[in-house]
Amino acid sequence: MQTDPREILKVFSPKKIIWPILIGLCVTAFLFLKDFDKEAFSAVKWNLNSSFWFFLAIVSVVIRDWAYMIRIRVLTDQYLDWKRAFIVIMLWEFRSALAPGMIGGGFIFAILF
């Protein structure tokens, strides 16, 4: 059964998306400020070496997601273009952040969706 993309876009209107984002940002800010330790934060010494490793961590995540995009394109015989493969991988990462497979999240999402 094919669904109309316009119907799907009505479900994901900006008004319905902005509230969960704002709530999530507020909860994150509250938790960060509640447990913020100024002494521990000032003990972190940012120099060229730590900046290099931080940059390398970001590059590693980008390479991993790019490899996932290649994988999803190969599995679909190039049916998905790069933009759609990127969207699929970002949804995949979002789902993994909500309920990691290690704690049974994959099973829960398989039942629900």
N, C-alpha and C positions, 0 to 999 in steps of 0.2 A: 504494500500500500504506500503510495507516494504522497507525501505531505507538501503543501504549498509553502515555500520559503517565507512568504509574507506573513503567514499565520505564525510561524516560528518566531519571526522578528517581533510580532506583537507581544509574545510572551516575555521576551527579553528587552523590554522597553527601558530607556535610561532611568526612568523614575523607579522602576523595580530593582535596578542594579545598584543605584547609588547608595541606597540605605544599607544593604549588607556591607558595602565597602566602607562607608563611614563608621558603622558599628565596629567593624574589624579594626580600623585604624584607631578608634577611641580605646578599645580594649587593649590593643597593643601598646599605645602610649601610656595607659594606666598601669599596666603590668611592668613596663620599662621604668616608669618613674617611681613606682612603689618599691622596687628592689634596686634602685640605682645606688651604687656605691662610688662616691667621688674619689676615694683613695684608690680603689681598684682600677677605676677608669684612668686616673692620672698615672698609674704605674705602667701603663702600656706605652712603650717607647716606639713611636713611628719614625722609622728611618728608611733608608733606601732598601735595605735588606727585607724588612717586613713589608714594605710597599711592593717589592718584587714578588714575594710569595702570595700576597693578597691578589695581585694582578694575575699571577699564574693560576690561582684558584678560579677566578672568573673565566679565564681562557679555557680551563678544563671543562667548566660547565657548558660553555658555548660549543666546544668541540663535541661533547657528549650529546647535546641536543641536535647538533648538525648530523652526527652519525645516526641518531634515532630517525631524523628526517630522511636520510638516505635509506635506512632500513624500511621505513613505512612506504617509501616510493617503490622500492624493489618488491616488497610483498604485494603491492597493488598493481604491479606491472606498469608503473608510471601513469596510472589512472589519476592519481592526485598530483597536482602541480606543487611547486615549492611553497606557495602561500598556504594552500590547504594542508600540506604536510606539516607546516609550522603550526597551524591552528590545532591540528590533531595532537601534536606533541605538547603544546602548551596546555591543552585540556588534560592530557595524560599526566603532566607534571602537577597540575592543580588537583586532580583527583588523588594522586599519590600523597600530596601534602595534607589533604583532608582526612584520608584514612589509609595509612601505609599498609601495604600488603603483608608486612611482617606481623601485624597484629590482627590480621583477618579482614583488612579493608577490601581486598580484591573480591573476596567471597561475598561481602555485604553488597558491593556495587554490582556484582554479577546477578544477585537476586533482584535488586531494585531496578536495574536497567537491562 
